[in-house]
């Protein structure tokens, strides 16, 4: 039996079994362009994780863990573009190399390819399914469309109903863009009415690197994301604490009480979560799949050696070490920690680089939620349920 280090930080590697291949063409998808990196592959190689690569990854990933629990995350592109037999093979290999580990699987999908067969498989093996959906039909279909421009909402909702029919645990991942950000309560109430209790919001901030880094038009504008988050928080804190779980709110409370957040962008450092491409290439982060952030390949190096390499450790520490002075003296530093490095392309008032594009939004959000976070922190310290904040918020 393996020996585990109970206080070691978990190590995560997201897997891309189909690379950037997807049946949709969402306007804001940052991953479609990654196909250019592998444009020289043969048709047989392109976007396909071989059985050899799959086995090598599963074995190495389990060996790299310092804790008994192992979480495999299957992402894309659209991971359901691999057949069900691929994921049955995943389970077979996980059992072969488990060596006493407790293994869980989650899969992020756009939901349009779900069938009864897929859902029965997920329920039987207790997979957690993340569904990418941006709100009610008009908001979702603004950017999430098929290759020919056809809307996808109806197919996504059909997939959600199939998950519910089979009792599969699922959560929602909503991209907050320039359009749906203006309708926060429409988005939030939609998720609740759809039966979703676990919600993750991801603000879209994408630049056109070919055009001097100009922001792409679907990105949220300064102040827009703060309004979106504050409006939903006001609804949540009055009615839904303990019933609906919003990742941003949970992570903010975690930072408030001195715990590690559930989202890496709020951590002091990063670098413990990377991504493996379909051919075994390992990159520093899902948002940094560029040649300069390639750590190596699992067929020539190991997940352990690459994730604990000086390059990766430096990548992780740079999040903290490159903070501008404005961040270091900010009252919200221990909560925000400068945000995700991919968004830190702005300058401070003094002209210092490295400020997050979302700085204004997060400062506004943290100031807005502070009284409620203080209350919930006090409740937790006194071993009372933080849901008591709902009475406090209505008083």
Order of alpha helices (4+ residues) and beta strands (2+ residues): beta-alpha-beta-alpha-beta-alpha-beta-alpha-alpha-beta-alpha-beta-beta-beta-alpha-beta-alpha-beta-beta-beta-alpha-alpha-alpha-alpha-beta-beta-alpha-alpha
